[in-house]
Amino acid sequence: MQFLVYLLVYPIIWFISILPFRLLYLLSDVLYFILYYIVKYRKATVQKHLKMALPHLTEQERLVIEKKSYKHQCDMFLEMIKTLNISKREMERRYVFTNLEIYKELEAQQKSVIIMLAHYASYEWVISMNNYINFNGYGIYKRIKNPYFDGLVKKIRSRYKTTLISTKETAQTIEDNNLKKTLGVYGFISDQTPGSVKNSHWYRFMGIETPIHIGAEVLAKRFDMNIVFLKTKKVKRGFYEATFEILTDDARSVPDFKISETFIQKVEQQIYEAPEFYMWTHKRWKHKKEVN
């Protein structure tokens, strides 16, 4: 049954991937209308999150952000599919790294690098970074239950020599590479709710006390890796700028949880600047503490 679904859907995905951008965004507008006004996909969740995270805004202001957020998510979903057939030249034109020299300085230290980023703007096209780096590139992701679509996602995200590893494979992969002296750069999207809350670190995110991911920090300390934050800005529809900010080049000297907290602070700042480009549909505050 899973294979049958894949066979039915794949031709549609392929057709979307060869559309020129003008038609791609026309399709995105149609998709937005269906998801927002007809299906009302996770609409209650988005409204709840916006009210929790941005209580200082009026209801009308939050409504504007809500609609823009859905439009952006539709754009990004189709941009991910477009990755199947986008040319290298077009990708480099649309996703620009503003200060690659910062990353290159870390590579020169001959230590593996962790890139921390959020579900913000375009996190899909970060894979194009492999056009510029010398280390092996790895993207950490959550497996899709349908193995055929999981394979398709791997195919899409591997076009730029990115190796996808599941969250459960991450620590072992880094350890194996460390033993083999293989230098790598690992992308961690670390702004969502941790899978395990029991032993999580709690911190304020958007003013709400909630558990945050600390896996990237723990691994950086364990294997002496550098960590950078990648801040992505949506310049206009279909065009992005990504900027590196060093979190630390000496992880073991930083007090526990400080790196993870600094990352969350930077994500907050990014969201406050333009909240419409954050993925509000995720159940980020599924676990929270009431703070007086």
N, C-alpha and C positions, 0 to 999 in steps of 0.2 A: 504493500500500500504506500509506504514511504517513497519507494522508487517511482511508482506511478504518479504520485503528486509531483515529484521532481521532474519527470518527463513532460508533464503538462505545463509546468511553470517555467522551465528553463528556456524554451523558445521565446517567451515573453521577455525574460531577463536579457537574453541576447539581443533582441530587437531594441530594447531600451538602451542598451550599451552602445549601439551604433548611431543613435539619434544625434543630430547636431545640438549644441547647447541651447539654441533658441527654442527648439521643439521640446527638449528635455525639461526646460523650466515651464513651458506651457503645460506639459503633462503634470509637472509638480503642482501647478495651480489647481488643476482638476483634482489631483490626489488630496490636496489640502481641503478643498471644499467637501469631498466625500468623508474624510476622516474627522474633520472638525464639526461640520453641520449635520451630517447624516449618521455616521457611525458613532460620533462623539467619543472617540478613542481616549480613554483615561482622562476625560475632561474634568471629572470631579477631583481626581488625584492632582492634576496640574493646578486647579484653582485652590485646593487646600495648601499645596506647597508654596504657591505664590503668596498666599495670605500669611503663612507662617514665616516665610523668609523675608518678605518685603511689607511688613505691617505699616510702615511709614507712608506707603503710597495709597492713593485713593482707589476705590473699587474700579473706577473707569481707567485709571493708569495701569492697573494690573490686567485689565481686560485687553488693553492694547498690547501689552507684553505677551499675554497668553496667545493671542492670534498670531503675532509675529513669530513666536516660538514654534508653533505648529507649522507655519510656512517654512521656517528654516529647517526643521526636522525632515520635512518632505523633500526639500532641496538636497539635504545631505544624504538621505537614503538613496536617491536617484544618482547622486554624484558617486556614491560607493559602487553602484552598478556600472556607471560610466567608466570606472577604473578598468573594467575588463578590456576596453578598447581605446582608451585615451592614449595619445602619443606622449612620448617622453618630453618632447618640446612643449606641447600644450600643458602638461602637468607642471613643468618648471615655470611656465608663464602664469599659471593660476595659483600655485602654492609656492610662495617665496620665503626663503629663510633669510632674515635680515642681518644676522651676525654669526655666520658659520664659523668665523674665526674663534669665537668663544669655545665652541665644541672642539675645534681642531687643537686648541691649546690643551684640552683635557686628553685628547687622544695621544698627544705628544708625551704625556706622562706614562704611557704604556700601562694604564690601568683601565679595566672595563668600566663602562659608564651606564648608569641608570637614568632614563629620562622619565620624569613624572609629569603627567598632564591630566586634564579633566575632560569630561564629556561636554566639551564646549567648542563652539565654532566647528571647524573641521578636524576631527581626530582621525578620520579615515585616511586622509591624504598625507599624514605624517610619514607613511611608508616611503614616500618619494625621497626621504632623507638618504636612503641607501644609494642614491645617485652620487652622493658627495662624500661618503665616509669610507674609511679603510677597514674598520672592524666589521665583524659579522653582526647583522641586524636581526633582533628577535622581537616579536610582538606577543604580549601575553593577552590571552583572550579566554572567554568562557565557551566551552564546546556547545554546539547546537545539537539537539536531540536527534534530528533527522541526519543520518550520516552523509547523505548525498548533498544536502545543503551545507553541511559542515565542510565537506570537501570543496564545494563551490566557493565558500568564503575564503578558504585557504588559498584557492587558486587566484581569486581576485587580489587578496592582500599579499600574495607572493610574487606578483608581477615585478616588483622592484627588489627582488632578492631578499625579501623578509621571510624569516622562518617563524611560523606561528607555533607557540607552545601554550598548552592549557595552564590554568592556574595551578593545577596539581603537579604539573611537570616542571614548573619554574625553578624551584630550589635545586632539584636534582640536575637539571640542565646546566645551571650556573656552576654547581659543584663540579660536574664532569668537565666543563670547559676550563674551569680553574685548574683542575688537575692536569689537563692537557696543554695548559698555557695558551689557550685560545681566547683571544680578546674579543669581547662582544659589547654591543650596546643594546639595552633591554628597555622596551617601552612599557611603562606601568600606568594604566588609567586608574587612578587611586582615589577618586572622589566619591564613589558610591558606598553603600552599606557593606561592611565586611560579612563574609559568609558565616563566620563564627563570632558571636557577640560576647560569649562567656569570658574570654581572656583579652578582650579588646581594650584599647585605650580610648577614654572618653574625652571629648573636647568640643568646644563651641564652634559650630559651623553655621554661618548665617544667623548667629544669635541663639542657636538651639543646641543644647547639650546632647551629643550623639556619639556613637562609636565611630572611629575612623580607622582606615587602613594603616598599618605600620609595617607591612611586609617588605616594602622596598627599602625602608630604613634598616630593618633587621638584616636583610641580605647584604646591604652595602657595608654595614659594620663587620659582618661575618667574613666577607671576601675582600674587604678593603677596596671598595668601588667608589668612583666619583658619582655625584648626583646633580642633575640639572633639572630645572623646571622649564617646560616649553609653554610659553604663552602665545596663544593663537588669536589673531584678530581677523574678523571678517571685514574686508575693505569694502566690498560690494558683492552683489550676487555672483557666486562662482569664483570669487577671488579672495585669497587669504594671505596673511603675513604671519610668520612664526618667529618668535624671538626667544633665544636661550637666556636663562638667568641661573647662574651657579648657586646651588643650595649649599654644597660643600665639596671641597677636594681633599677632605680629611675626615671622613665620616666617623671614625672611631674616637675622635676627640670631641665630638658634639654630644651633649647630654642626651640621654634617652628620651625619645619622643619629640625632641626639638625639631628635627628635620621634618617629621610628619606634620607637626603643628604649623611650621612655616609654610609648607606646601598648601595646607588648607587655607591659611591666611591669604596666600597669593591667588588661590581659586576664588575666594570671597571677593577680593578686589576686582578680579576679572568679571565676575558676575555683576557686581554693582555698577561697573562701567557700562555694560550692555547686557542686561539680564535676558533679553530675548534669544540669545544664542546658547543658552544653557539647556540641557536636557531635563526638563521638569517632569517628564512622564515617569522617570524612574522613581521607585519608592525609597528615596534617600533617607527620609526620617521615619523609617518603619520602627526604629527603636530610639527613644529619646527620654531624657529626664526633665521633669518639671523644675524650672529654676525660678526662684522668687526674684 
